[in-house]
C-alpha cells in the first residue's frame, strides 16, 4: 500500500471457449502487465479459465481436468509476481460442480469462493451445471495438492485491507453477499462476472456497481467476460469497473477485440474514515461468522497515482452544475426563509461590500424573500465605506443592490472609526490589526443597531474558508444573526456567483456579477494604492484553492498532512510548486488550530455539504488544542 491506497486491476482477457491452455496464457500475460504497472490485486471474469459459455461442456471430465492442470501451471509461472489474483473457473467438489473464484498469490492458493446465487431465468441456465455455495457441506477442498479453505464465508485480510468475493448474479439479489461481507469488515469487494449485453443493461449495471460500493462504503472491482465468448445467442462486451464509495474511478472500454486492463487505486484509509464517521454502519453489523484468511502485500510501497484527484473537491462536477447550484442556493434560501418566518423579522440587513461573499448572501436572501412572497424592498443592503474602500467595489455594491431590486442605505463609518481610534490613543498612521478590526467591528455595530431599528435580522456573509482560517474579526464580521454562507467554501462561493451570472436574464445583474468575479478578494481595510486594492487576501493567507483542498481532506477524512500534501501535488501539478503547497499547508494548520475559539461561538447557519464547522454539529474541537504534531509532520515533508 502507498498513502493508504491499494492499486487494483480489472482484467478482461480474450478467451477461446473450452481452450483452457490458451485462456491460461492470456491470463498470465495480463497478470504480468498488471504487475509491471504495480497493481497489487487483479480480478478476472467469471469462469474465465474455461470460458463462461461452455454450456454442457461443463459436464466433460476433460475440460474440468484441464482447468485444474492449467491452474497448477499458472500458479508455477506466476509465482514470482508481486500480485494477488482472483480467477474464475469450474471446480468439482465431491459429487457437485461449483462456479468458483480461486484466490492465489505467489504460487499459493489462499482460498476458493463458490458462487451463491445461480441465475436460472431468461438466457441463464446455471443450475443445469452448477451447485450453489449454500449447498456445500465442505469447508476445505483439495486443490493443486493441498487443502485450501472453501466457502462463501471467506474474507481475505492484510492489515487494513480486507476483501470479499462475489460472483456476477450475487450482486443482483436483494441482499448481496458483499453487503454481509462489508458488515463483517470487508472494505474491498471483488466481483467476477459474465454479464451479457442488452440494450440499456450497461447503464443499469454501472449504477448497480456504484450503488453497492456506496451502500457498503467500499471499493468495488468488477471484471466481466468479453471478446471470445460464444455469440450463439448472446454478446459479451467486457465490462470493467473500479468504484469507490459510489464514485467511478476507472472504466474499461466495451466491445474491444483485444485484452484490456482497468487499473486504479482504492483509498482504504478514506473508506475507513468514512465508516468511522457513519456510526450507523457499525450498528448494522450482524453476528454471522466469517473465516479470515491472511495474505501479504509485497508490492513496492510507492506507486504513481492513476485515480483522479479533483483540485476543487467542493465544486460540483460539470455535468451536475445546474442541479447542484440550484440545490445549494435553495438550501440557503429555505433556511433563511424559516428563520425569518419564525423570528417575525420584517427586514433582512446585509453589509454589501461589492465582494464575492456579500454578493452570494444577497443572492440567496433575495431567493428567500421570493420564496416567502415578500417584497425585495424589505431587504436592506448597507454600504459602509471606510479607509480601504475602492471606487470599484463601492460602485459594484450599488449596482448589485439596484439590479436585485433591494433597498439600499449608506453609512460612512470613517468619522466613527477615527473617533474610536482617538479614544484609544491609537495613531491613525499605524495600520495594524487594531486599525483594521476597528473598521470591521464598527460595521457590525451599525448593522446590529440598524436591525433593531428596522425590526430585522443581520445576515452574515462570512464563508467556510474564512472560518477555517479564522480570517474574520472576532465579534466583527465574525458575528451575525444568521450566517447564510457559513458552510460554503470560497471556491464554491465563486462557482455559485458564476452560475448566477450565467443563468440570469437580467443583463445589468450579469454585468455587475462578472465584474465582482474579476475583483481581487480583499477585506479592504487598508487605504488603496491609487485606485487599486492594497490588501489582497490570497497574498496574505495563501490561495483559497489550496486551503479549500486542505480543509476538505483534513475535516472530511482526517488525513495526515503528509497524505494531504501528496494528494495536493497530484491535483495541482503544474499550477503550484511542491514548496508552495508545503508552505501554505503549514499556514493552514497553524491558523486552523489557533483560530478555533472563533468557531466555538458561531451564529446559526445552514449546513450545505458534507463539511461544516458548526460547533453544534459537525466540528467540536477544544480551542486550546495543540497543533504541534501536525505541524511537525508538515515540516518534515
C-alpha positions in Angstrom: 0.0 0.0 0.0 1.0 3.6 -0.6 -0.7 6.6 1.0 -3.3 4.2 2.5 -4.2 3.1 -1.0 -4.1 -0.2 -2.8 -3.7 -0.5 -6.6 -6.2 -2.8 -8.2 -6.9 -4.1 -11.7 -9.9 -5.4 -13.5 -8.8 -7.7 -16.4 -10.8 -8.7 -19.5 -8.8 -11.2 -21.5 -9.5 -12.6 -24.9 -10.9 -16.2 -24.4 -11.4 -19.2 -26.6 -14.3 -21.3 -25.4 -13.1 -24.5 -23.9 -9.4 -23.9 -24.9 -8.1 -23.8 -21.4 -4.4 -23.6 -22.2 -5.0 -20.5 -24.5 -7.0 -18.9 -21.7 -4.3 -19.6 -19.2 -1.7 -17.9 -21.3 -3.9 -14.9 -21.8 -4.5 -14.7 -18.0 -0.7 -14.9 -17.4 0.0 -12.1 -19.9 -2.5 -9.8 -18.2 -1.1 -10.7 -14.8 2.4 -9.8 -16.0 1.2 -6.5 -17.4 -0.7 -5.6 -14.2 2.4 -6.5 -12.1 4.6 -4.3 -14.3 2.1 -1.4 -13.6 2.5 -2.2 -9.8 -1.1 -3.5 -9.4 -1.4 -5.4 -6.1 -4.7 -7.2 -6.8 -6.1 -8.4 -10.1 -9.6 -9.7 -10.8 -10.6 -11.8 -13.9 -14.1 -12.6 -15.3 -16.4 -15.4 -14.2 -15.3 -18.9 -15.4 -12.5 -17.1 -17.4 -10.2 -20.1 -17.4 -12.6 -22.2 -19.4 -14.9 -19.6 -20.9 -18.3 -18.8 -19.4 -20.3 -20.1 -22.4 -19.1 -23.8 -22.4 -22.6 -24.9 -21.5 -22.9 -28.7 -21.5 -19.2 -29.0 -22.0 -19.0 -28.3 -18.3 -20.0 -31.9 -17.9 -16.9 -33.1 -19.7 -14.2 -34.5 -17.4 -11.5 -33.5 -19.9 -12.5 -29.8 -19.7 -12.5 -29.9 -15.9 -9.2 -31.8 -15.7 -7.6 -29.3 -18.0 -8.9 -26.5 -15.9 -7.2 -27.8 -12.8 -4.0 -28.7 -14.6 -3.7 -25.2 -16.1 -4.4 -23.7 -12.8 -1.3 -25.5 -11.5 0.7 -24.2 -14.4 -0.5 -20.7 -13.8 0.5 -21.0 -10.1 4.0 -22.0 -11.1 4.5 -19.5 -13.8 3.1 -16.5 -11.8 4.9 -17.4 -8.5 7.4 -14.6 -8.8 4.8 -11.9 -9.5 4.0 -9.5 -6.6 0.3 -9.8 -7.3 -2.7 -11.4 -5.8 -5.0 -12.9 -8.4 -8.7 -13.8 -8.3 -9.5 -16.2 -11.2 -12.8 -17.8 -12.3 -13.1 -21.5 -13.0 -15.3 -24.5 -12.5 -14.3 -26.9 -9.7 -15.5 -30.4 -8.7 -16.2 -30.8 -5.0 -17.4 -34.3 -4.1 -20.4 -35.1 -6.4 -21.1 -31.4 -7.3 -19.7 -28.8 -9.6 -19.2 -25.2 -8.5 -18.7 -21.9 -10.3 -15.7 -20.6 -8.3 -13.3 -17.8 -7.7 -9.8 -19.0 -6.9 -7.7 -16.6 -4.8 -4.0 -17.1 -5.1 -0.7 -15.3 -4.6 2.9 -16.1 -5.4 2.1 -19.7 -6.4 -0.1 -20.5 -3.3 -3.9 -20.8 -3.2 -5.4 -18.8 -0.4 -9.0 -19.9 -0.7 -11.8 -20.7 -3.0 -15.2 -18.9 -3.1 -18.1 -20.6 -4.8 -21.0 -18.6 -6.3 -24.1 -18.4 -4.1 -26.9 -17.2 -6.4 -27.2 -19.1 -9.7 -29.4 -17.4 -12.3 -31.8 -19.8 -14.0 -34.1 -17.5 -16.0 -34.1 -15.8 -19.4 -30.8 -16.6 -21.1 -29.2 -18.2 -18.0 -29.3 -21.9 -17.1 -26.5 -22.2 -14.5 -28.4 -24.6 -12.3 -28.2 -27.1 -15.1 -24.5 -27.5 -14.4 -23.6 -25.9 -11.0 -24.5 -26.1 -7.4 -24.9 -23.1 -5.1 -22.4 -22.3 -2.3 -25.3 -22.7 0.1 -25.5 -26.4 -0.8 -21.8 -27.1 0.1 -21.1 -29.0 3.3 -17.3 -28.8 2.7 -15.3 -26.0 4.3 -12.0 -27.2 2.8 -11.1 -28.9 -0.5 -8.0 -30.5 -2.0 -6.7 -28.4 -4.9 -3.3 -28.4 -6.5 -2.0 -30.9 -4.0 -3.1 -29.1 -0.8 -6.0 -28.4 1.4 -7.5 -24.9 1.0 -10.4 -23.1 2.5 -13.7 -23.3 0.6 -16.9 -21.4 1.0 -18.7 -18.1 0.6 -17.8 -17.1 4.1 -14.2 -16.2 3.4 -12.6 -12.8 4.0 -9.0 -12.1 2.9 -7.1 -9.8 5.2 -3.8 -7.9 5.1 -3.7 -5.2 7.7 -6.3 -2.6 6.9 -7.1 -4.2 3.5 -9.9 -6.7 3.9 -11.7 -8.1 0.7 -14.6 -10.3 0.0 -15.5 -12.0 -3.3 -18.9 -12.4 -5.0 -19.7 -13.7 -8.5 -22.0 -12.0 -11.0 -25.6 -12.7 -10.0 -24.6 -12.4 -6.4 -24.7 -8.6 -6.9 -28.2 -8.6 -8.4 -30.1 -10.1 -5.5 -31.8 -8.1 -2.7 -29.1 -8.7 -0.2 -25.8 -9.4 -2.0 -23.1 -11.4 -0.2 -20.9 -8.2 -0.4 -23.3 -6.4 1.9 -22.8 -9.1 4.6 -19.0 -9.1 3.9 -18.8 -5.3 4.3 -20.6 -5.5 7.6 -18.1 -8.1 8.7 -15.2 -5.8 7.9 -14.6 -6.1 4.1 -13.7 -2.7 2.6 -13.0 -4.1 -0.9 -15.3 -6.3 -2.9 -14.1 -8.2 -6.0 -16.7 -9.4 -8.5 -16.0 -11.9 -11.2 -18.8 -11.7 -13.8 -20.1 -12.8 -17.1 -22.9 -10.3 -17.8 -24.1 -10.3 -21.4 -25.1 -7.1 -23.2 -28.7 -6.0 -23.8 -30.0 -2.5 -24.7 -29.9 -0.4 -21.6 -28.4 -3.0 -19.4 -24.9 -1.4 -19.2 -26.3 1.8 -17.6 -28.2 -0.2 -15.0 -25.2 -2.4 -14.3 -23.0 0.5 -13.8 -25.5 2.1 -11.4 -25.7 -1.2 -9.5 -21.9 -1.4 -9.0 -21.8 2.3 -7.9 -24.7 1.9 -5.6 -23.3 -1.2 -4.0 -19.9 0.4 -3.4 -21.8 3.3 -1.8 -24.0 1.1 0.4 -21.1 -0.9 1.5 -18.8 2.1 1.8 -16.2 0.1 0.0 -14.1 -0.3 -3.0 -15.6 -2.4 -5.8 -13.7 -4.1 -8.6 -15.8 -5.7 -11.3 -14.5 -7.7 -14.3 -16.8 -9.3 -16.8 -16.4 -11.7 -19.8 -15.6 -10.2 -23.1 -14.3 -11.0 -26.6 -14.2 -14.7 -27.5 -17.2 -15.9 -25.5 -19.7 -17.7 -27.7 -22.1 -15.4 -29.6 -24.6 -18.2 -30.3 -27.3 -16.3 -28.5 -25.5 -13.6 -26.5 -22.8 -11.0 -26.8 -20.3 -10.3 -24.0 -18.7 -6.9 -24.3 -16.2 -6.9 -21.5 -17.4 -4.6 -18.7 -14.7 -3.5 -16.3 -15.4 -1.1 -13.4 -13.4 0.2 -10.4 -15.5 2.1 -8.0 -15.1 3.6 -4.5 -18.0 4.6 -2.3 -20.3 5.5 -5.1 -17.6 7.1 -7.3 -16.4 5.5 -10.6 -12.6 5.7 -10.6 -12.0 3.7 -13.8 -14.0 2.1 -16.5 -12.8 -0.2 -19.3 -13.9 0.1 -22.9 -16.6 -2.3 -24.1 -16.7 -4.1 -27.4 -12.9 -4.4 -27.7 -11.3 -7.3 -29.6 -8.1 -7.1 -27.6 -7.4 -7.8 -23.9 -7.6 -4.9 -21.6 -6.8 -3.8 -18.1 -8.6 -1.2 -16.0 -6.3 0.0 -13.2 -6.8 2.4 -10.4 -6.2 2.9 -6.7 -8.7 2.3 -3.9 -8.2 4.6 -0.9 -8.6 2.2 2.0 -7.8 4.9 4.6 -10.5 7.1 3.2 -13.1 4.3 3.4 -12.1 3.6 7.0 -12.5 7.2 7.9 -15.9 7.3 6.2 -17.1 4.2 8.1 -15.9 5.7 11.4 -17.8 8.8 10.5 -21.0 6.9 9.8 -21.8 5.4 13.2 -24.9 3.6 11.8 -22.6 1.5 9.6 -21.2 -0.3 12.6 -24.7 -0.5 14.1 -25.7 -2.7 11.2 -23.2 -5.4 11.9 -24.6 -9.0 12.2 -23.5 -12.0 14.2 -22.7 -14.0 11.1 -19.3 -15.9 11.4 -16.7 -15.3 8.7 -13.4 -17.1 8.2 -10.5 -14.7 7.8 -7.5 -15.6 5.7 -4.3 -13.7 5.9 -2.3 -12.6 2.9 0.6 -10.1 2.4 1.1 -7.2 0.1 4.7 -7.4 -1.1 4.5 -4.7 -3.8 6.9 -1.8 -3.6 5.4 0.7 -1.2 5.3 3.6 -3.7 3.4 3.8 -7.0 2.2 6.6 -9.2 -1.5 7.5 -8.8 -3.8 6.9 -11.8 -7.0 7.8 -10.0 -8.3 11.3 -10.5 -7.7 13.8 -7.6 -10.0 16.7 -8.0 -8.3 20.1 -7.4 -11.7 21.6 -6.3 -13.4 18.9 -4.2 -16.2 21.3 -3.1 -17.1 22.2 -6.6 -19.8 20.1 -8.4 -18.9 18.0 -11.4 -19.6 19.9 -14.6 -22.4 17.7 -15.7 -24.3 18.4 -12.5 -23.7 22.1 -12.3 -27.2 23.5 -12.7 -28.8 20.8 -10.5 -26.2 21.2 -7.7 -26.1 25.1 -7.7 -29.9 25.3 -7.6 -29.9 22.9 -4.7 -27.3 24.8 -2.7 -29.0 28.2 -3.3 -32.3 26.6 -2.3 -30.9 25.3 0.9 -29.6 28.7 1.8 -32.8 30.4 0.9 -35.0 27.8 2.6 -33.1 28.0 5.8 -33.3 31.8 5.9 -37.0 31.8 5.0 -37.7 29.6 8.0 -35.6 31.8 10.3 -37.3 35.0 9.0 -40.8 33.5 9.4 -40.1 32.1 12.9 -38.4 35.2 14.2 -41.1 37.5 12.9 -38.4 39.8 11.4 -39.7 42.3 8.9 -36.4 43.0 7.2 -33.1 41.4 6.5 -29.9 43.5 6.6 -26.7 42.7 4.7 -23.5 44.6 4.6 -22.8 44.8 0.9 -19.2 45.3 0.1 -19.0 44.6 -3.6 -17.1 41.4 -2.8 -18.0 37.7 -3.5 -19.3 36.7 -0.1 -21.8 39.5 0.4 -22.9 39.0 -3.2 -23.8 35.4 -2.6 -25.5 36.2 0.6 -27.6 38.9 -1.1 -28.5 36.5 -4.0 -29.6 33.8 -1.5 -31.5 36.3 0.6 -33.4 37.6 -2.5 -34.4 34.0 -3.2 -35.6 33.6 0.4 -37.9 36.7 0.1 -39.2 35.4 -3.3 -39.9 32.1 -1.6 -41.9 33.8 1.1 -43.7 36.0 -1.4 -42.3 39.1 0.3 -41.1 42.3 -1.4 -37.3 42.5 -2.0 -37.6 46.1 -0.8 -37.6 44.6 2.7 -34.0 43.5 2.1 -31.8 46.4 3.2 -28.3 46.4 1.7 -25.9 48.6 3.6 -22.7 50.1 2.2 -20.3 51.3 4.8 -17.3 52.9 3.1 -14.1 53.5 5.1 -10.4 53.9 4.6 -9.8 50.9 2.3 -13.0 51.1 0.1 -12.2 51.4 -3.6 -14.5 53.0 -6.1 -14.8 49.7 -8.0 -16.2 47.7 -5.1 -18.3 50.7 -3.9 -19.9 51.1 -7.4 -20.4 47.3 -7.8 -22.2 47.2 -4.4 -24.6 49.9 -5.5 -25.1 48.4 -8.9 -25.8 44.9 -7.4 -28.4 46.2 -5.0 -30.1 48.1 -7.8 -30.1 45.1 -10.2 -31.7 42.9 -7.5 -34.3 45.5 -6.6 -33.5 45.7 -2.9 -33.4 48.8 -0.6 -30.0 50.4 0.0 -28.6 52.5 2.7 -25.2 54.1 3.1 -23.3 54.8 6.4 -19.9 56.3 6.0 -18.0 55.0 9.1 -14.8 56.9 8.7 -15.6 59.5 11.4 -16.8 56.9 13.8 -13.7 54.8 13.4 -11.4 57.8 13.7 -13.2 58.9 16.9 -12.8 55.3 18.2 -9.1 55.2 17.4 -8.7 58.7 19.0 -10.4 57.4 22.1 -7.9 54.5 22.2 -5.0 56.9 21.7 -4.2 54.9 18.6 -2.2 56.7 15.8 -4.2 56.7 12.6 -1.0 56.2 10.6 -0.4 52.9 12.4 -2.1 50.4 10.1 -2.0 47.4 12.4 -4.7 44.9 13.5 -6.3 47.4 15.8 -6.7 49.8 12.9 -8.2 47.1 10.7 -10.5 45.5 13.3 -11.9 48.8 14.4 -13.5 49.1 11.0 -14.9 45.6 10.9 -16.4 45.9 14.4 -17.9 49.3 13.6 -19.6 47.9 10.5 -21.1 45.1 12.6 -22.3 47.6 15.2 -24.0 49.6 12.5 -25.7 46.5 11.1 -26.9 45.3 14.5 -28.3 48.6 15.6 -29.9 49.2 12.3 -31.5 45.7 12.6 -33.0 46.8 15.9 -34.2 50.0 14.3 -35.9 48.2 11.3 -37.1 45.0 13.1 -34.7 43.0 11.1 -32.0 40.2 11.1 -28.4 40.8 10.2 -27.4 38.2 7.6 -23.8 37.0 7.9 -21.7 36.9 4.8 -18.5 35.1 6.0 -17.8 31.8 4.3 -16.5 28.4 5.4 -12.9 29.0 4.2 -12.7 32.2 6.2 -14.0 30.4 9.3 -11.4 27.6 8.8 -8.6 30.1 8.6 -10.0 32.5 11.2 -10.0 35.2 8.6 -12.7 37.2 10.4 -12.7 39.8 13.1 -13.9 38.4 16.4 -17.2 39.9 17.1 -16.9 41.9 13.9 -17.8 40.2 10.6 -17.5 37.0 12.6 -20.9 37.8 14.1 -24.4 37.9 12.6 -28.0 36.8 13.4 -27.9 34.1 10.6 -24.7 33.1 8.8 -26.1 32.1 5.4 -22.7 31.3 3.9 -21.2 29.5 6.9 -20.7 26.2 5.2 -20.0 27.4 1.7 -16.2 27.4 0.9 -14.6 30.2 -1.1 -14.1 28.1 -4.2 -17.8 27.2 -4.2 -18.8 30.8 -3.5 -17.1 31.8 -6.7 -18.7 29.0 -8.6 -22.2 29.9 -7.4 -21.8 33.5 -8.3 -20.5 32.5 -11.7 -23.6 30.3 -12.1 -25.9 33.2 -11.1 -24.2 35.4 -13.7 -24.8 32.9 -16.4 -28.3 31.9 -15.6 -30.0 35.3 -15.0 -31.7 37.1 -17.9 -31.1 40.4 -16.1 -28.2 41.9 -18.2 -27.3 44.5 -15.6 -27.1 41.9 -13.0 -24.9 39.7 -15.2 -22.5 42.7 -15.9 -22.0 43.5 -12.2 -21.6 39.9 -11.2 -18.9 39.4 -13.8 -17.0 42.4 -12.5 -17.3 41.3 -8.9 -15.9 37.9 -10.0 -13.0 39.7 -11.6 -12.2 41.7 -8.5 -9.4 40.5 -6.2 -10.6 39.1 -2.9 -9.9 41.7 -0.1 -11.3 42.9 3.2 -10.4 46.4 2.1 -9.2 47.6 5.5 -6.1 49.4 4.3 -6.0 52.6 2.2 -5.9 51.8 -1.5 -2.9 52.4 -3.6 -4.2 54.9 -6.0 -7.4 53.3 -7.4 -6.1 49.7 -6.7 -6.9 47.5 -3.8 -3.9 47.5 -1.4 -4.8 44.3 0.6 -5.2 41.0 -1.3 -6.3 38.2 0.9 -4.6 35.4 -1.0 -1.3 37.2 -0.9 -1.5 37.1 2.9 -3.0 33.8 3.8 -2.5 31.9 0.6 -4.6 30.6 -2.4 -8.1 29.6 -1.4 -8.0 26.8 -3.9 -5.3 25.2 -1.8 -6.9 26.0 1.5 -10.2 24.5 0.4 -8.4 21.4 -0.7 -6.6 21.1 2.6 -9.8 21.7 4.5 -11.8 19.1 2.7 -9.3 16.3 3.3 -8.4 17.4 6.8 -12.0 17.6 8.0 -13.8 15.1 5.9 -11.4 12.2 6.2 -8.9 13.1 8.8 -6.0 12.7 6.5 -2.5 13.4 7.8 -0.5 16.4 6.5 1.7 14.0 4.5 -1.2 12.5 2.6 -2.9 15.8 2.0 0.4 17.2 0.7 0.9 14.2 -1.7 -2.7 14.5 -3.0 -2.3 18.2 -3.5 0.8 17.7 -5.5 -1.2 15.4 -7.8 -4.2 17.7 -8.0 -2.3 20.9 -8.6 0.6 19.6 -10.7 1.8 22.4 -13.0 -0.2 25.0 -11.0 1.6 25.2 -7.7 5.2 24.0 -6.9 5.7 21.5 -4.1 7.4 24.1 -2.0 4.3 26.4 -2.3 2.0 23.7 -1.3 4.0 22.8 1.7 4.3 26.5 2.7 0.5 27.1 2.6 -0.3 23.8 4.2 1.8 24.9 7.2 -0.1 28.2 7.2 -3.4 26.3 7.1 -2.5 24.0 10.0 -1.3 26.9 12.1 -4.3 29.1 11.5 -6.8 26.3 11.8 -5.7 25.3 15.3 -5.1 28.8 16.5 -8.5 30.2 15.4 -10.8 27.6 16.8 -12.0 30.0 19.5 -13.8 32.0 16.8 -15.6 28.8 15.6 -16.7 27.8 19.1 -19.3 30.6 19.2 -20.6 30.9 15.6 -24.1 32.1 14.9 -26.7 29.7 13.4 -26.5 29.0 9.7 -27.4 26.2 7.2 -25.2 23.2 6.5 -24.7 22.9 2.8 -22.5 19.9 2.1 -20.5 17.2 3.8 -18.1 19.6 5.6 -19.3 22.1 8.2 -17.6 23.8 11.1 -20.6 24.4 13.3 -19.8 23.9 17.0 -23.3 22.4 17.4 -22.9 19.9 14.6 -20.0 18.6 12.6 -16.9 20.1 14.3 -16.3 20.2 18.0 -12.7 21.0 19.0 -11.1 22.5 22.1 -9.9 26.0 21.4 -6.5 25.2 23.0 -5.7 22.0 21.2 -2.0 21.6 20.2 -1.1 21.9 16.5 2.5 20.6 17.1 2.1 17.0 15.9 0.5 18.1 12.6 3.0 21.0 12.2 5.9 18.7 12.8 4.9 16.2 10.2 4.3 19.0 7.7 7.7 20.5 8.5 9.4 17.1 7.7 7.7 16.6 4.3 
